[in-house]
């Protein structure tokens, strides 16, 4: 911790608060996703040669509809994110990054877009793509939101 003359430096406090502001939406989305974590009794047993022959104990492979693949028809089923969406409003999403309010968001810098963000899951060159912050929606690759994190 950064302490000078018995006082915690403002810079250290802002750094801690800033990192928690980025992580908080991630935890809230995960907590609200509605997916249940499998309990130990629901977890499949190790498949042994004898259990592999038993169709009752062999898990069924996922159907193609249950395994979305980026850049395929699975993306076509997702709808584009509207700036009026409650999650978009909460994260100050704009479909055009040039409209991002740099006075309200001093971290915004020209050139930052969803396509250059670490949370963007779309393929390079696509106009729309999925984002981990907006599950089930497609964001504009030229957009921006307040949890922008540059790709490393």
N, C-alpha and C positions, 0 to 999 in steps of 0.2 A: 504494500500500500504506500502511496506517496504522501508523506506527512512532512510539512515544513512548519516549524514553530508551533507544533502541536495541532495544526489544522490539516485536514485532508484537502489535497489539491482539487480544485474544481474540475480540472482536466480528467483526473482519475474517476471522479463521480460520473461525469458525462460519458466517459468510455464504458463504464459498467452499465449505466442506464441505456446507452445506445445499443449495446449488444443484447440486452434483455428485450428491448423494443423490437429487435429483428426476430428474436427467437419466440417471443410470446405468441404471434399469430400462427407459427408453425405448430406449437403445442395445442393451441385451441382448435385448429383445423383437425389435427389428429384425434383429439379428444371427442370432437363432434362428428367424426366421420360415420359413426353408426356401425362400424365394423367391430365385431367381437373378437377378442383375443382367444385363441383356442385354449381350453383348460387342459391340464395334464391328462385327465382321463379321456379327453376327446382326441388327444394326439395319437396318430397311428403307431402301432407297434413296429419294431424293426421287422422288415420282411426277410424271412428266412426261406430257404428253398422249399420247405414244407408249406409255409404260409403263402408263398408266391403262387403255388398251384391251387390254392383255395380261393375261388373267385369272390367269396364273401369278404375276404380280408385284403384283397388287392384293390387299391384305390383306382377309381376310374380316371382316365386322363381328362383334362379340362377340354371342353369343347372350344372350337375356334372363336366363338362369340364371347367366351369368358376370358380370353387371353388377348387383350388389346395390344396392338403393335403400333408404334409411332409411325406416322406417315402413311397409314393404310386407311381402309374403310372405317376403322375404329375412330379415327379423327373426324371422319365425316359425320358420325353420329353425335359428336359433341357440338354444342352451339357456341357461336362467338360470344365473348364476354361483353356485356353492355356496361357502359360507364355508370348506368343507373342501378346496377346490381349492388345489393347491400355490402357484399365483401369488397367489391371494386371501390365503393365509396369509402369504406373503412380504411382501405390501403391507398387511397388517392390515385387509383388507376386512371390513366388517360390513354386513349388509343393512339394518340400522336404525341410522342415525347417532347416535341417542340412546344407543346402547350402546357408542359409541367410548370408549376408555379415555383420559380427559383427563390422567390422571397419567402414563401411558406416552407420550402424544402431546400435549405442551403446546401445539403449534400448532393442535390441534383447538379450535374455538369452536362454541358452540351455534348452530345454524342452517346449518352447513356440511353440504351433502348432495351426492350425485353430480349431481343436477339443476342445482346452481349451480356445478359445476366446469367448467373450460375443457376438460378431457379427455373429458367426457361428450358423446356424439354423438347421443343420443336427442332426440326432439321434446318440447317442453314439454307437460306434462299427462299423458304416458305413465308408467305405473307401472314399466316396464322399458325399457332402451335400451342400445345398444352403447356401449362405452368404449374409447378407444384403448389403455388399459393392459391390457385383457383381450380380445384379439382372438378373435372367434368366440363370445363369450359376451355375455349381456345382464345388466347390473347393475341393481339396484333403484335407482330415482331417489331414494329416501329413504335410500340407503346412504352409506357414507363409506369412504375408504382413506387411507393415509399419504401419498400423493402428491397430495392435494387441492390444486388451484390455482384460485383464484377466477376466474370469468369477468370479463373486463375490459369 
